[in-house]
Amino acid sequence: MDLRPILYVTGILLCTLAASMFLPMATDLTLGNEDWKVFFFCMVFTGFFGGAMIITNSADKFNMTMRQTFLLTTISWVILCITAAAPFALSGLQMSLTDSLFEAVSGLTTTGSTVMTNLQNAPPGILLWRAILQWLGGIGIIVMALSVLPFLKVGGMQLFQTESSESEKAMPRATQLAASIGIIYLGLTVACMICYQLSGMGSFNAWAHAMTTIATGGFSTFDTSFGHHDAVYTELTAITFMLLGGLPFILYVKALRGNWRSLVTDTQVRAFLSFVAFTIAIMVIYLVIQNNMGLGEALRRSSFNVVSIITGTGYTNGDYGAWGGFAVITIFFLMAVGGCAGSTTCGIKIFRFQVLYAVTITQLRQLIHPHGVFTPHYNHNPIPKGIASSVMSFFFVYALCFTVLAIALSFIGLDFMTAMSGAVTSISNVGPGLGDIIGPTGTFQPLPDAAKWIMCVGMLLGRLELFTVLVLFIPAFWRK
């Protein structure tokens, strides 16, 4: 296998990561924090190796095969996570290797699980670096979902290959599509930052939260997350932009080209928003009846936390673990659902549930009318051959990986709730778990190092849609 294209693209990504270290370095330098030296060293080191990889592996033309793309996707994310961990390990926080890697993986995969405590007193450069990692991870996920995963036919993502192709016809070069998405992504981030500032949040915190909100990452600059602000308008801003981050970005491109109806008529968007509204309504009813909570307070708490969990952002404005059994079970299953394909969100994704539902209904009709001809549809079009089996395979592998992760976490001594929620929050890239240790009011710091390494694997598996990583362990992949 020719590794030059893999090393060349990885070098470009490393240089991008190095350039992004300038902002936290400048922040620490301006505020007189000694960690600016750490970011300067890491920036030079990362940029040097990234540039060397570009120069030594450049060529006039590269033809990426499917095997090379599989390998590139996994290797690049692993190398970026390791490199991004360096500032944490070398900073004044003196984080261990395990904690540094956990924080970096959680950042780039937009998971939002953290081992850091006393965030409000942490160095500003590190806080900004955490936000930048999630912001970069978010745009990386969108590009991967629009260009890489449909090509690799991972988990039914080939269903969106036609939509991407249509956009590329309108804008001949794929780079133009990526540029359009980047501009939209940046524009939403700036708009979110402005709204946060108008709601009363300080400039630094507004920037940090804007980057992690639109990336649906969930890293905050306070231990209590949005409980620190306790402001309705700030939470409304977060809800709005978490939902915007959970919608397909390809539809924003179409909307800017004049096709605004696509945002309304797309069945995935309608199903996602309807499911969110339904879940919020059920949670409000439960909190009012069972917890004697006021209607306004119940609507506020349920809306914020339901949207935060289903989009995989992981912000909290209270301890939903204390709401009772129904709320805990609902939150647990919401962690696995996720948002729309082509967004920054995580989990199984809404479209896979839609495909599974369409196939199930078709199968039931076939049982009632054995001689009838029925075709499952998605978004008003027949589902292409092979999509259904690909989606069902994804469900099976997701359940299998979740089971293995949960058993592994329980094997090293974690209690049932911590092991189960730790497995689902890592493979779904949600952030907080459930229980007293990793719940909405806790952190992942008390977990043993072995648990953190296991969860790092889970976060990468979930972010790369499982098959992209698992295919590398099949011997046939390495045969000529």
C-alpha angles and dihedrals in degrees: 000000000000106000097185097093090048093051092043095054091042088053091054090051091049091052089051090051090048092052090051090059090069094079097055089042091053091045093053092043092052093048094044097248115152092220089084086084090057092053091045092053092045091047093053094043094048093043092050095053093040091051092046090053091051095048097044095046103038120126138170092251137007126199108200115208124204091256092052091049092052091050093044093052095054099037094048093051092047093048092046091051092051092047093046090055093063097082090052093050095045099040126100089265088074093212118186121251091255095049092045093052092044091053092047094047090046089051101047093042088049090234097134099208108141139195093192122105133188089035095169088066097041120116110278093230092058092047090051091046090055090052093046091051091055092045091052091044090053095054089043091055092051093051091046092050093050101041114014108036097048089051091049091045092227118177096335095310088129084079087079097048091095093051091052091047092053090055092048090054090055091047104031099209124061089221089065090054091050090047091051092051091047092053091049091047092050092044093053090048092053092046090051091049092051092049091050091052092048088052090058104268118138120252098253094045091044092055093045094048093043091057093048094042098054089042088050086229104129104212107149133190091230132063091229093049110207091352085080092064098039090187124139096212092050090052092047089054090051092048092050096050094040087058091046089051089051095059125087110273091209087070090057088055090051091047091054088052089057102267098117092152091072090073090057103036099044106111094212092057092046092048092048096049092043092051091049092050092047093049092048091051092051092047092049091052091049094049093048095048103034102029098033089232121161116258094243094047092045091051091048096048097042095044094051098044097040092051091043094052100041092050090047092238095127101206114149134197096184145354105290087175087076095054095088140262099301093052092047093050091046092050090047093056093041088061089066098045103069130178135277128321112257092034132102092257130109142217131063093322128233096257092063091056088049092051091047091049092049092049092047093050090048090051092050091050089049090054091052094044106028094180096046125104114229128175123196114232135206123191090354092304131100112262108249120242114276096022095098094051090045092053094045089049089054091053091051095047091045091053091045094050091046090052093049092048093048093048091047092051092048090047091062092053109273118142121249098263094044093047095046097044092040090056095048095042092052099045091043094043093230105137118220121054132199133272135046097300108043098014125121091284096043139064137224092246096100093055118105117257091250090060091050092052091049090051091049088058090048093051093051092045092052096044093050092048096251100260093065089065101031094054089067090066094059110099091218089064091067097046120100 
